[in-house]
Amino acid sequence: QVQLVESGGGLVQAGGSLRLSCTVSGSFFSINYMAWYRQAPGKERELVTALTSGGSTTYADFVKGRFTISRDNAKNTVYLQMNSLKSEDTSVYYCNAYLLHEDGVKRGYWGQGTQVTVSS
């Protein structure tokens, strides 16, 4: 059974930094794609950033220059370094992963979410 476990959320003042982590565990062949989404109260879930197995990255315009996605392949972990945080970054942040399984099928998974609150 695959699990995505996030950590690192919390309360921070505007201008501060946080680093989120997402570790994938369970049975799978390889990680094809990992991403971070966020969802604020009353709003739709939106893509923050994504990282492919080949190392390509995508960033939403609202985080470019402030957030950085990275990974540790040996630990099956992806990180989200968030700098210069703003009050509008307050959201629940979700890890998303597409995994290739031994049966050749790619399946998508979500973490449970971690709350990030930025005080102004």
Helices and strands as residue ranges (DSSP letters): E 3-7, E 10-13, E 18-25, E 30-39, E 46-52, E 57-59, E 67-72, G 73-75, E 77-82, G 87-89, E 91-100, E 106-110, E 114-119
